[in-house]
Amino acid sequence: MSISLSNESFVEVFHFETLQNLEELEFHVLNGVSTAVFGREGVQKMFRILHTIKGSAAMMSYLTISNTAHALEDLFSNLQEVQNASFKEEVLTDLILGTVDFIKTECQKVGIGQNPDGDARELLEKIRAFHDALSRADGNQTEAVPTLAEKWYRAHVRFDEGCEMVNIRAFVLVQRLTPLVAEIHSTPADLTSEDSGAVIASTGLRLAIRTAQSYEELKAFFEEIAFIAELDLQIVVDTPPTEDFAANGAPIIELTPSLTPAQPQATPSKATPQGPTMMSVNVEKLDQFMDLIGEMVIAESMVTHHPDLKGLKLADFHRATRQLHKITTELKDIALSIRMVPLTKTFQKMHRVVRDVARKLEKDVAIEVVG
């Protein structure tokens, strides 16, 4: 089972989604309250982001990016296990931002067709040193953490309509999920085959999962995945669902699993959005769309003001042209708004600049954006 990594579309998707994840990670660190950033949920969020970057980079054979993200991911994994960990938040923030800067630089190389071959040895050594200090401070606390009982889950995932390369997105999802579970099965079985994309687009991705993760943790994991439109997650308490997964990826036999009383019945629904719903679009296609809108507006004006129509009493025609003008005007306004960029992103970068200057000058600086 192999994937051709020469496909430029894969590189574009990796480049775009990795930069999006890095921006989310940087925003989380710089704009959150320390108790929220390094609290349990905050650490889990950063862990999932790094796990996504690591898995995507490994799939593309970008080992420098994958190894760097993996090192920081391990640090957050240990941080989740340590009870009442004591560490300098500024030092950890520096490590996170240093990792973000390094991976961004490597992604820029990928974007221009170069090999991401940067030297991360100094950064990795700092991460290991912090990791070792955290482990020594923890002592034997990690051993006292009880092992949770494993449960079987069945998940049915549908991606957004029109989403491209759904089989590759499903493959990345499974790769991200694998370290968190003890056993996992999927239908289709071979997620890298060309036929699996059509199956997933038509019937969705079905998973059987055995893990110690709680229902809420597993549901939160799926809700962090981009382009998921519907999720049906259920706990199986009677028969393990592995028999439903044939070796050739045959459809799952529909069961009606029972849920534990503590968990609510999950029904197929739209995943709770964490912000505006976004979708990546090829820039060339967007430019063509804008040009066609402009041509349509000109053509509409030429038809409605054609000289041959002067003096004719065409009440129904003029009524239809008014409706057409209204539609084309709205379409033109929407097309123009697509190119608009939120102003908040410009000022979000100032938080990083102010922090770096304050650290360099060893002064306390606060930034306040009003408006």
Buried (B, 14 or more C-beta within 10 A) or exposed (E): EEBEEEEEEBBBBBBEBBBBBBBBBBBBBBEBEEEEBBEEEBBBBBBBBBBBBBBBBBBBEBEBBBBBBBBBBBBBBBBEBBEEBEBEEEEBBBBBBBBBBBBBEBBEBBBEEEEBEBEBEEBBEBBEEBBEEBBEEBEEBEEEEEEEEEBBBBBBBBBBEEBBBBBBBBBBBBBBBBEBBEEBBBBBBBBBBEEBBEBBBEBBBBBBBBBEBBBEEBBBBBBBBBBBBBBBBBBBEEEEBEEBBEEEBEEBEEBEBEBEEEBEEBEEEEBEEEEEEEEBEEEEEEEEEBEEBEEBBEEBEEEBEEEEEEEEEEEEEEEEBEEBBEEBEEEBEEBEEEEEEEEEEEEBEEBBEBBEEBBEEEEEEEEEEEE
